Structure formats: C-alpha cells, structure tokens
Amino acid sequence: MNSICLCLNFWLVLGEGVRRLHVSSAFKAKVAMSRFEPGTSISYEKLHENIDIVRKRLNRPLTLSEKIVYGHLDDPVGQDIARGRTYLRLRPDRVAMQDATAQMAMLQFISSGLPKVAVPSTIHCDHLIEAQIGGVEDLKRAKEVNQEVYNFLATAGAKYGVGFWKPGSGIIHQIILENYAYPGVLLIGTDSHTPNGGGLGSICIGVGGADAVDVMAGIPWELKCPNVIGVKLTGSLSGWTSPKDVILKVAGILTVKGGTGAIVEYHGPGVDSISCTGMATICNMGAEIGATTSVFPYNHRMKTYLNKTGRADIAALADEHKDDLIPDKGCKYDQVIEINLSELKPHINGPFTPDLAHPVSEIGAVAEKNGWPLEVKVGLIGSCTNSSYEDMGRAASLAKQALDKGLKCKAAFTVTPGSEQIRATIERDGFSKILRDVGGVVLANACGPCIGQWDRKDVKKGEKNTIVTSYNRNFTSRNDANPATHAFVTSPEIVTAMAIAGTLKFDPETDYLTAANGEKFKLEPPNGDELPARDFDPGQDTYQHPPAESGSVMVDVSPTSTRLQLLEPFDKWNGKDLEDLQVLIKVKGKCTTDHISAAGPWLKFRGHLDNISNNMLIGAINIENDAVNKIKNRLTGEYGGVPDVARHYKANGLSWVVVGDDNYGEGSSREHAALEPRHLGGRVILVKSFARIHGTLRGYISLLFPAFFFSVLFSFFSPHCHSVLFAETNLKKQGMLPLTFADPTDYDKIRPDDKISITGLATFAPGKPLKGVVKHGDGSQDIITLNHTFNENQVEWFHAGSALNRMKELQ
C-alpha cells in the first residue's frame, strides 16, 4: 500500500503529462510482438527515446520513415546521419524468410555456432508450390516433391528457435501482415516484396538470405541512409479505381530506377480513403521502382485491421504512441509527387516491364498500334500484392454480375488466395464459389504463377499471347517461362473484367458486354467489404512453434543431396592482370535477376549452388543472334546454352566476362545471381550501370566461421559492404570485378567474339579506373576506361579471391 501511495505522490509531483507516460509504460502489461511469441514485447519507449535523441541532434522535423529507421539505430548518439550518404547500423526487430531463400540462410546460420536466433524469426513455405491443377492437388504434390527441403527447414527452425509456417500456410507477405507487422516495427525479409508490411505502418525491407543471418546472429545490420520520396495523396478512391492504380501510376512516374536508394513515404488526406490491405498493395509493388521500401502513417484503417486480426492490444498501444508513428509537421522530403485520387483512373502496366503505364481506357489502342495480342488468354488474380479479403470480394462482385447475365469468363481464370486465413474466409463467405462458377480455378495458398511456378499448358513456348495479372512483376518469361507472353499488371477488378470480356480492348467504365439473352449491359463498379463482417476464419492450423527444448532435434544435409549443398571457397587472385577473358555473352537490353537466375522450376535448387548454376543467364538476350540461352562456344565453334558454354570454358581454364547494358541486375534480391557467375568461372561483369538489388551475400562467410568471429572481422570492412543498395557489392565479395564503362558508348565497341584484358590490377586502388584492352577477331584493338566503386577493403577481397578468403587470412 505504501508503495502505491508513493507512486501516486510521484505522479502528482511530476504532472499529468508524465503521469500518462508512466501509466502506459510502467503499469500496463507488456504487449507481445505476436501471439506466437508471448515472451517478446513491443518497445515503443525505446523507439521514442531514439527518435528524441536524433531529432535533437538533427534539429529538424523527421519524416515517418526517418522516425522508424533512426528509432532502430544501434548508436543513436554517435551514428553519422546524412540522407543518401552515410551508412546506418540498425537493430531490426525481426526476420522473415521464404522457403527458397531460407535454405541458404539457415545453412549459414547453422555454421555460425549460435544455439538460437537472436531476434524473432520465421520461415514461410510459399515459393516451391507449382500451380498445375488446383490448390488441393498442387499442395499435395509439392509436399511430396519438396519433402527433403521442407524437412530441412522444419528441423532447422525447430533447432534454432525459428517459427515454421508449413506449405499451404500462405504467402510470406500476407502472413506477415496478418500476424507480425505492426506500426513502427523494423523487419527484414528475404524477398524483394517484403515492403508489403508498410501498409501497416512498418518499415519492412527486402534483403538476401545472408543479411538475415546478420540479424539472426545479433549483428547490427547496415543500410545506406535512405533518401525519402514523399507521395502526397489527396481526394479519395472510388468506382473502378483501386489502390493498385496508385502504385501503377507511381511506377509510370518514377520508372524502375526512380526509387533507388529511397524510401517512398505516402502521406496526405487521401491516405484515409485506402484500406490497410490496399496500402499494403501499394507498398508491395514499390519494389518495382527500386525503392528501399515504402510506408504509410498509422491511422484508423490500420487500427481496424489490427483489431480484426486479433491484435487489439497492439492497436491500443499504437494509439498511445501515435505521434511517433506519423511524420512530424514540417518534415522535408527529397522529392514530392502529388496524386489526386479523385482524378486517378484505372491503369494497366506492361508488357515486359512494370513501369510501362497505360490508362485502361487507352490500352486497347496502344496494343493494336504495337502489335500486342489483344485476346486475353489468362486472367490471374491474387498473389502477395492483391489477395486480401477486399480484393477477392470486389472481384467476386464482378463475377456475380456476369453470372447473373448468363456469362462466364472467356479467358482462363485463376485465383490465388494469399493465406490459409483468406482462403478459409472467402470459402465460408461464398466468394470462392462465385469465382469458380464464373470459370476460375482456385490455386494453392502460395506464390504460384507470380514467380513462375506455373505448369502452363494452354500455349506453346514461343507462342505470342497476352495474360493479365494482379501481380507485381512482369518481366519477360517471369510467369510462364515463355518469352513471347505479353504480361500486363493491373488490379484484380480489371483482371476479372478483362477475363470475362476476353480482350485488352475492354474498358469496363465505358464498354458493354452481351448477356446470354443478347442484352447489352455494363458492369457496375466493383464493391466489397474491407474486412469480413463475421471476422476471419483461421482455417487449418499450419504453424509449427519451435520447441522449448531443441537439444534432441537433428538437422541433416546429405552430401549426395541434389537440393542442398554446402559452399566451397573460391580461388584467390594470382597477382596478374586478367588476360584474354572471353566474352561469354554480350547481353542485349534489359537483364534482370529473372534473366540471370530464373525462378520457377529452378527454385527447387536454391539450396544447391552447382545445380542452380545451370540456370545462369538463360533468360538473357544474346546480341549476336537475338536468341536466349544460345551462345557460340569459341573453343568448339558450336552453339550451346550459356551455363554449358561457361562450364566448358571453366573446364579448359578459360575465364570469361559478361557484357551488359543499363540497370543490370534489376529485380529480386537473389544471392544466386551473384554466386553463379563466379562458380562457373566468371571474373568480370562489365555493364553500363548496375541496379539496386543483385542479391546479397554478406553472411556467406558465416558458413565457415562462428558468429563472434564473423562480427569482429566485419569491423575491418567498410560499411559500404552492405549490398542492398549496390548491385556490385555481392560480385565483389566473390572475388569478381563488377565494372562500368566510363563512356557508356564503349558498350557498342564490344563484339560477341572479343577477348578482353583488364589491366592495372597491380596498382588496383579506390577511385583509380582500370583499363580494358578489347581484342577483336580481326586483330584490331580498342582501349577503354573502366570505372569501379571498390574501397580499400574490397580491393583486399579481390586480392584474396573473395571476402571469405580475406577473412581466412585475417583469422
């Protein structure tokens, strides 16, 4: 009783403002980060403390993204902070890994020597399920085909304290939104669409598996201090316009490179007209503009979503700390884009790139002009970008209108629920039946066709055709491995309407359909509840808690496995210039990570470097013949696949170089896009420019070294080693030379049969360009200047043959 009186007197002395703080922080029960981790707690107090320190240091208002990022600084007092220049050392709250990238991440963590992960972490089985027949059959087959990998991930998760979401649970980003994202959290995920969580006021950043190892090992994670692009939203969404149209418009403005090195922060009065899951859609596809991530400020739409997903306690806590979860008044952005939602029209982007934006009203005419197929062969809705209850409800409202008029889809139609919870709820509420009745096939709760996991049978490879999806990415061959497929990205509503009409020329705002009885009618604008009135049906329990005692759990990696393989160090530099490197391929035009290391059926080899290397650059266009995966072997004179020729060169002691165009490596965060060239004998990647994401291999070294040694050794390296912002860095770590033409027109001087020598390596140093001696088949030569971004420590990586080898030297 005395202690209670003492506390009461303390409140009265300090005043009401302090009293409120102490009620929330000292006397309220701690709120867990998720229902699966009752032993954790959200620390808004620490976030606030760091924000306060940084705001006083910088003496200016902060954007929301700055608050969350700087609020997670390892050293808020001493950290040098300058947008776009300095590197931040951060302490993320949690890690999430999808099954394809989790394999390499967990192999690395196992070798770290740590008994448990240092932060809450999860594995999500969503990438390895191929769409063929339908959800039930496809899931059953996936469990059989991937049993070895699933067993490895399940036992590794159990052993090291990582939550395991079984196959069929749903797509990683939807699971995070439903269970783990919350306002103010800093989460890193091993998938480029991790920014989906920004729809719940989170800073969620896509990285490679090795960065995840850093965080799971308790090592501060490095990120180049992002610039901040502000997107001011005014007006409100209505009619056929959806949240997807916001990001489709932004992608058209900023292009696939416009967000590089920046966080996109949405703000303004228009935000409140967008549902929480709609905001997630916008943030998800921000990956397509190269942005570090995207985020929305905390508002009542997020609170409603938290309440509906069983997290009312988090919503209440966020309400108390709302000032730290919205931007400061007067904060400054590096660039501002303004969009009036009341004037925004439905958009459709593509083909072959997600930033080629068109209003839906114009796409038919544009397609005719460009010779794009007008017939829509397949409409596909769902994916991590658009699989919410609201999305499915709006699509079902259109399908119901068609059914009432005696119509079904003219195009094939597929539906991918984002999670088991969404699947069970739309099944209960009748949406699934409506979508099936109109001609749809409900696929498994997984990525499926969005990432190329699609056993498509309706067209032959090379057959020109059009598909329309509600996905996020539409690079050449992305969805079905057919380079002739013209893939367009739009909202689920427009996909459904075009699937019903069967043509790109259909504008649902103005065009009519013909009912079964010959009557002409227009589709009414879609409608759907933001969230289910009867709450969510959780469906089947698909989560595996890590056991409290894991000493008896065994994790095996068979040396004869075709799916899992430990890594071997690369050879060191021999001290000489790189003489007569054969041009393996001169790539024509866009070369994304889909071209460099394709997904789809190759995902099953994500844990086996040698086997997955058989997909290296098989999607890149050879400038010599405009063909894919067909290059001339200069030793034999015969044509072969890119990996086959590379292996032949390696076996005969001939090192090689890839020559590429602008923005090389655009796309998902893929370690393999950097590992494979080095593994197959490559020494140089020579391009006009590199993209933001080219995989990340930072934690690769932990395969052979304990975590404490790994942490100490990284103190020798420059903070520039964080690769999320630099495509070159991962190549550097493998002992390769990522170089750019000082004069981009020198790209035109390279011939497919050339040999290139890289000179000046004896005095290789930061800021000092190298020379390239280009030797042509006719005996002539060109001398070109080649730039690089190596710092002193990275030069040592090259000398040692890799960052891993350098660490062995320092041991």
N, C-alpha and C positions, 0 to 999 in steps of 0.2 A: 504494500500500500504506500509506504514511504517513497519507494522508487517511482511510483506512478505520480505522486504529488510533485516530486522533484522535477519530473519531465514536464508536468503541466506548468509549473512555475517557469521552467526554461522556455517553453513556448511563449508565455505571456511577456517575458522579458525581451525576447528576440523579435516579436511582432508577428503579424498574421501571415506575411509573405513567407517567412521562414517556416512558420507552423505548417503551411500547406506542403512544403517540401518534405518535412520530416514525417508527416502523416503518410506520404506516398512511398518514401524510400526506407524509412526505418521500421514502420509499424505494419505496413502491408506485406502480405505474404509475397515471396518471390514468384515471378511468373516464368514458367519454363519456356524454352525456345520452341518446343513442340511437345505434343502429347507422348511422343515416342521417347523423349529424353527428359524425364521428370527431374533428373539430377542436375540439369543445366538451368541457367536463368538469364533473362534479358537484362542487360545493364545499361539502361538509358542514362543513369547517373554518370557512368564513365564516358559515354558519348558526349554528354553535356559538358563535362569537365574539359575534355579535349577541345571541343568546339570553342569554349570560352577562352582557353589559352591561345588558340590560333587566331581567333577574331581580334583579340587584344594585340597580338604580335603584328598582324597584318593591318590592323586599324582600318578596317573597311567591312561593309556588309558581305555576307557569304551566300553563295547560291546553295541550293539544296544538295546538289551533288558534292560540293566542297564540304558541306557540313558532315555528310556521311563518310566521305573518304578521309578527310582530315580528322574526323572523330575516331578513326581507327588507326591513327599514326602510332607507331611503336615509340616514338620520341617526339611528342608534340612541342616540347620546349626547344629542342635543338634542331629539329628537322628543317632543312633548307626547302622553302616552298616557293616555286615560281612556275606558273602555268606553262606547259609546253616545253620546259627546260630541265628542271631538276627531277630526280628520281626519289620517289617516296617509299619508305619502308613501312609496311602496313601489317596489321594483325586481323586478318579476316575471321569472321565468326564461325564459318562452317565451310565444308567442301561437299560437292555433289559430283558423281561420276556416272556417265552412261557406260553400258557394258563393253562397248567396243574399245573405248579409251581406258576404262578401268583395269583392263588386263595388264597393260604396260605400267600403269600407275601402281597397282598392287604388287607386281613383280619387283618394282623398285622399292616400295615400302618394306616388303619382306626383308630385303637386303640391308635396310637401314639399321637393323638390330633393335629397334624400339618394340616394346611389348604391346603398346596400344597407340592409337592415333591421339594426337594432342588436342584436336577440336572435333566437334560432332561431324561425322562424315557418313555419306550414304552412297550405295551403288544401285543403279536402276537398269533393269534389263528391258531395253526398248529397241535396240538397233539391230538385233540379229534375227528378227522375225520376218520372214519373207511373205508378202501378200501373194496368194495364189487363188484360193477357193473362197474362203470366208474365215471369220475370226476363230471359231472353234477348231476347225481342221488345221488352219495355219499355225495356231499356237501349239497344238499337239505335235505337229511335225517339227516345229522349232525346238521344242524341248528334247526331242529325240536327237536331232542333228547336232545341237549345241550342248549336249549333256556334259561333255568334258569341261567346257568353258564355264557353264553355269555352276558346276560343282566346284570348280576352282574359285570362282568369285564368291560363292556362298560360304565356303570354308575359310577363305581368306578374310572375308568380312567378319565371320564368327570369331576367328582367331585374334583379329586386331581391333575389334570394337567398332566395326563399321556396319551400319544398318543395311539390310539387303532387301530390295524390292524385287520380287520374283517376276519372271516373264509373265506377261498378262496384266501386270500392275498398271501400266500406262507409260506415257512418255515422260521422261525426266522432268521437263519444264512444267508440265501440268501438275505432276506430283509435288514439285517444289512449291508451286503457287498454292496448292490446296493444303499443304502441311508445314512447310518450312520457311517460306518467305514471310517477312513482316516489315513494317515500316522502320527504316534505319539500319537494317542488317547489311553486313558486307559479306557476300557469298561468292565464292569462285566455283565454277563448274567446268568440267572437261567437255564442253560442247559450245560451239560458237553462238548458239541461240539462248544461252543462259540468261542474257538480259531480259528475257520474258518476265522475270521477277520484279522488274522495275514498275510493272503495273500495280504492285502492292507497296510502292514506296521504298523498294530495296535497291541497293547497288549490287547488281549481280553481273559478274564479268566472266566471259568465256575464255578459258586458257587450255593449255595442253596438260596431259596427264602428269608431266614432271613438275609443273608448278603446283599441282595438287599435292604432290609428295612433299614439297617445301612446307606447305601449310600443315599437312597432317603430321609432319615431323616437328612442328613447333618453331620453324624458322621464319623470321619476318619475310614477307613477300614484297617484291619490288615492282613498282608501277611508275612509269613516267607520268609526272603530274599532268593530268589531262587539261586541255582547254575545255571550255564549256560553251556549247551552242544552245542558245535559247530558242524554243519554238513556242511562240505566243499564240494560244488558241482563243478565238472569240466566236460568238454565235453559238449555235447548237446543232447537233446532228439530227437529221430527220429523213423520213421517206426511204429511198433506196441507198442513201449514203450511210456508210458504216465506219467503224474505227479503222478498218483495213485501208480505207481510202486516204486516211491521214498519212500513214507511212508510205503508201504508194505515191502520194503527192510529194512528200519529203524526199523520197528516193529519186524522183524525177528532178527535183531541185538540186540536191547535193551530189547526185551520182554515186557510184560505188566507191568513190575515193573521198567524197566530201566530208565525211565524218571522221577521217583518220586522226587519231591522237586526241579525240574529243569525247566528252560525254554529252549526249543530247538531253536537255532538260526541258520538259514540257511544262507550261505554266499559263496562267490567264483564266478568264472567266469561262471559257469554253470547256475547260477540263471537267467541270461538274456534269456536263451532258454525256460523258462517256462512262460506261460501266467499268468496274475494276478489271474484268477479264478483257474488255475492249482495250483498256490501257496496256494490258499485258501483250495483246496482239501487236500494238504499235511498237512497244519496246523490243519485242521478239525480233521483228524484222529490221530493227535498227542495225543488226549485224550486217545487213546488205549494203549499208553505206560506209562500212569500215569503222563505225563508231566503237569506242571502248565499251560503252554501254549506254542505256537510256533510262530515264526515271521520271516519275510523276510525283507531285507532292501529295502528302497524306490528306485525304478528305473523307466525306461521309460515304462515298461509294466503296472505298476500301474498308471502312468500318463495317458496313453491311456485309461485305464478303467475308470478313474475318468472323463475324457473328454466325453466318450461315455455315461456315466450315468448322464450327466448334471451337473458335478461338476468341470468345468474347472477352476473356481476361486480357489477352494481348491488345484488343481494341481499346479496352478501358485504360490500359497503361499508356498506349499511344496517345489517347486523348489528353492525358495529363502532361505529356511531353511534346505536344503538337508543335510548339514553337521551334523545336529542333528538327522537325520533320517537314518543314516548309521553307522556302527561300526567305532570306531577310529582305525587308523592303529596301529598295535602292541598290540591290546587288547588280553587278555588271556582267554581261555575257560577252564572249569574244565575237559572236555573230548572232544576229537575231533574225528569225524567219517568222512571218506572221501569216496565219491561215484563218480565214473566216469560215467556220464550219457550216454556217447557214448557206454559204455560196458554193461549198465544195460539192463536186459531182462525183458519181461513181467512176472509179478508174480500173484499168486493167493494164498490167505491165508485161512487156516481153515483145517478141520471144528472145530466148538465149541470154538475156541479162535482166536482172530485176529492177534496173533503173530506167528502162525504156518505157516511159509513162504515156498512157493514152486515156482520154475520157472514153468511157464505154460507148458513148454516142458516136464516136469517131472511128472506133477500131475496125468496123467492117470495111469502111472506105480505105483506110490505111492498109488493111490486109490485102484487099483487092489490088491496090496500087503496087504493093511489094511482092505479090505472088505468093502470099502465105495461104495455106489451105483454109478455106472458110468453114468446112464441115468440122464440127467438134466431135472427135472420136470418143473421148472420155472426159467426163467431169469428175473431179476428185475433191471432196471436202473433208475437213478435219485437220490433223497434224498438230504439232506443238503450237502453231501460230493461231489456228482457228478451230478449236474443238470444245469450246465452252458450252454450257447449257444454253446460253443465249444464242450462240451461233447455230446450234442444232435446232433450236426452237424456231428461229427465223427461216432456216432452210425448210423445215417441215411445214411451215405455214404456206410456203410457195408450192411445195409438193402437194399439199392438200387441195389447193386451188386447182391444180392440174387434174388431180384425180376426180374432183367434183365435176370436171368438164369431160371426163372420159379419156384423159390423156395420160401417157407415161413418157418417160424420158426417151428422146430419140437417140441420144448418146448413151454409152455405157456410163454407169454412175457408181462411185464408191464412197463409202463413209468410214472415216477413221475416228473413233472416239479417243479423246485424249487420255482418259484414265478409266480404271475399273469403276470408279465412282460415277463418272459421266455416263459410261455405258449402262450401268445398272439403273441410273435415274432416267435416262431417255427411253430405256426399255419400259420401265414402270409407267412413265407418263405418255407412252404411245408414239413418241417421235420416231423411234426405230421402225415400228410397223409401217408408219406412213412413208418413210424414206425407202423401205423395202418394197412397198406396194407400188411406188412410182417407178421402180426398176433398179433400186440401189442394192448394193451388196455391202453389208456391214463387216468391216475388216477387224483384225485384232487391235487391241489397245497398244499400239506400237507406232514406230515411225513409218514403216512400210514404204510405199511409193515415194514419199517425200525425199528419202535418202537413197533411192534406187533399189530398195528391197521390194521388187515388183517383178513377178514372173509373168510378164505381159505376153499374151498370145494373139491379140487381135490384129497386129500389124507385124510385118517382117522388118528386120533390121535394115535400115536404109530407105524404108518407105516413108515418104513425106506425109506428115499428118499433124493435126493440131489437138492438143489437150489443154484443158482449162482447170486450174487448181486453186485451192485456197492456201497453198503452201507459202514458203518464204523465198525459195531459191529456184531458179530455172535455167541454170547453165546448160550448155549443150550436153546431152546424154545423161543429165542428172537423174531423171526419174525412171527411165526405162532402158538406159544404155544404147538408145537409138539416136545417133547424131542428127537424124532428119526429123525428129519430133520437135515441133514448134510448141513450146510450153509457155503458157501465159498464167500470170499470178493475179488473183483478184479476190474479192470477198466470197464467203460461202453462198451468199444470196445470189450474186451474179453467176457463180458457177452453176448453181441449181437452175437458174432461169435459162442459161445457155445450154445446159444439158437437156432440159425439156424441149427447147426450140431446136437444138442440134446445130446451131450455126453461130459464128462470131458476129454475124450481121444483125443479131437480135439485140435491140436496146429495149429493155423491159419498161423503161419510162415512157416510151412513145409507140412501140410496136405491138401488134396484135398477134395472138395465137388463134388457131382454128380448132374449136371443140369437136368432139366426136360427131356431133349432130350438124356440123357445118357452121355453127355460130361463131362469129368473131368476138374475141374478148381480150381484155388486157389484164395482166396480173396486177393485183393490188399490191402496194408496197409491203414488204415483209414485216412481220411483227413477232415478238417473242419475249417472254419474261426474262429479266436479267438473271434471276435465280429461281429455283423451284419453290413453289408455294408450300409444298409438303416437305421441305428440306431435302437434303441429298440422301439417296440410298447408297450406303457404302459398298454394296456388292460383296464379293468374296474377299476374305482376309488374305492379302498377298504379301504381307510384310514379315520379315524374319528379324526379330530382335537379336542382337549379339548376346550370347550368354554371359552371365556374371563371371563364371569361371570358364576359361577357354584353354587351360593347360593341356587338355586331352585332345583338342581339335587338331587334326592333321591336315596340312596343305601340301599337295604333291604337284610337281611339274615333271612329267615324264620326259626323259631325254629323247624318246622316239616319237613324241607328240608332233602332229602336223599343225597344231593350233597354238601351242605355247612353246616359247624358246627363250632361253637366257641370251643376253647380248655379249658380244666379244669386242674388246678394244680395237681401234683402227691403227694402221701403221703410221709412224712418225715421218715428218719431212726429212728428206735425205740431204738437205743443205744446199741443194742446187736449184736453179731456175726450173720451172716446169716446161720442158721442151716438147714440142710437137704433139700437143694434145689434139686428138682427133675430134672434130665437131661430130658429136653423136647425132644431134638433131638441131636444126635451126627452126625454132617454133614460130609459126605464123599467127599473129593476133593474140587473142586472149588465152592465157594459160593459168587457169585457176587450180586450186588444190584438187578439184574434181578431175582435172586433166592429168595432174602429177601423180595422184594416188587415189584412184577411183574408189567409191564406196560400194554400195550394192552387194553383190555376192562376195566381194573381196573382204568384207567386214569380218568374215569368219577367220581371217588370218591376222587380225590386228595384234595378236599376241605372239606372232611368229615372223620375225623380220625377213628371213630368207624367202619364205613363201609369199609374203605380201609384196615383196620387191618385184614379183612377176607382173605387177600392175603399173610399174613406174612409167609415167608419161604415155600410157597407152591411149589417152584421150587427146593428146596434143596434136595439132595440125602441122605436118611436115611441109615447110615452104617449098620443098623441091617438087612435090607431086600433089599437094593439097589433100593428102591422104592421112588417116590416123593409124598409128601403130604399124607403119610401113616405111622403113628407112633402109638405105643401102649400106650393107656391110662393106666397108672399104678394104677389108682384108680378103674377102672372098668374091666380091662383086655381086653377091646375091642380096635380094631384099628379105628382110625379116622384121619381126616385132622389135620394138625399142628395147625391152628388157633382154631379149635373146641376143641382140647385137651387142648390148652393153656387157653381158656375161662373156660373150666370145672375146671382146676386146680385153676384158679383165684377165681372162684365162691366158691370153697371149701377151700380157704385160703392157698393153696399150691403154694409157689413161685417156680420159675424154672430158669434153666440155659441152655444156648445153648453152645455146644462144637463144635468148628470149626477148620479148617485146616489153611494153609498159605494164606496170602493176602485176608483175609476175608473182604468183602465189596467192592471189585473192581467193578468199573463201574460208572454209572451216579451219579451226585450229588443229592441225594434224602433224604430229611428230613424224609420221612416216613419210610425209612429203619432203622432209629434210634428211631422214635416215637413209632412205632407199638409194638416192644417187651416190652417196658415199660408199654404201655397202656394195654397190655394183661397179665401183671403180671410177666414179666421177671425181674430179678435182676442182672444177670451176663451174660456177653458174654465172654467165655473163649476160646482162639484160639492160634495157633502158632504165627500168626502175623496178623496185620491189614493193609488194603490197604490205599492209599492216600485219596480216596473220599468215604465218607459214609454218604452223606447228610450234611446239615448244619442247625443248629437250633438257631444260635446266637440271631436272632431278635425275637424269640418266645416270650420272656418276654415282648415285647412291646405290646402284646395283652392287658395287664392289666395296663401298666404304660405309662405315657406321655413321649415323646421323650426326653425332657430335663432331666427328672429323669433317664431315661434309659442311657443317655450319662454320667451323673455324676456317676451313680452306676457302670458303666463299668470301671471307673477309679480304682475301688477297685480290679478288677480282673487282673490276669496276662495276658500279651499279648499272652500267649500260648492258649488262648481261641479260637483263630481263627482255624476253623476246616477243612479248605480246605486241609491242609497238614496232618492232623491226623485223622484217622478213629475213634479213641477212643473218641475224644473230644465231639462229639454230644451225645454219650451214657452217658458220664459223666454229661452233662448238664441235663439229665433226671433222675439223681439220680441212674443210673446204674453203675456197676463195669465192665469196659472193662479190662480184664486181659489177660496176655500171659503166657504160660508155660515157666518157667526158663529153663527147659530141654524139648525141643520140643518132645522128645521121650515119655514124660509123656502123650501125647495125646493118645498113644496106651494103656495106663493103664485104660482109662475111658471106662466103659461098658454102653450100652444104658439104662440099668435099674438102674444105680447108683444114689445115692444121694450124694451131695457134700456140705460140710460146709465150709464157708470162715471164718477163724479165724484171730484174731489180729486186729480187727476193732476198738477196744477201744484205740489202740495206732497207728491208721492209720496215716501215715505221708509220705511226699515226700521221695522217694529214699529207703523206707523201704518195702521190699517184704511182701506179705501176705502168709498165709499158706492155703492149701486146704486139707481137710480131705475127701478122697474119700471112701465112704461106699458101698461095694459090696453086692449083694443079698445073697451071701453065708456067710456073717458075717465078712469077711476079710476087711482090710482097707489098703489104701495107703496114705501116707503123701507126698504132693508135694508142691514145692515152686512156687509162682505165682508173676510175676512182674507186675508193673503198671507204668504209667507216670504221675500220679496226682501231681500237685503242691499244695501249701497250700490253695489257694483259691478254687481250685477244690475239695479238701477234704471237705471244708465247703459246697460246692454244695451237696456232697453226704450226709453229716450230715443233711442238710435241706431238702433233698429229691429231689432237683433239683436246677438249677441256679435261676429259677424263684422264688422258695420258699426262697432262700437265700436273694434275693433282697427284698422280702416282710419283712424279718426280719430286714434288714438294713434301711427300709423306715422310 
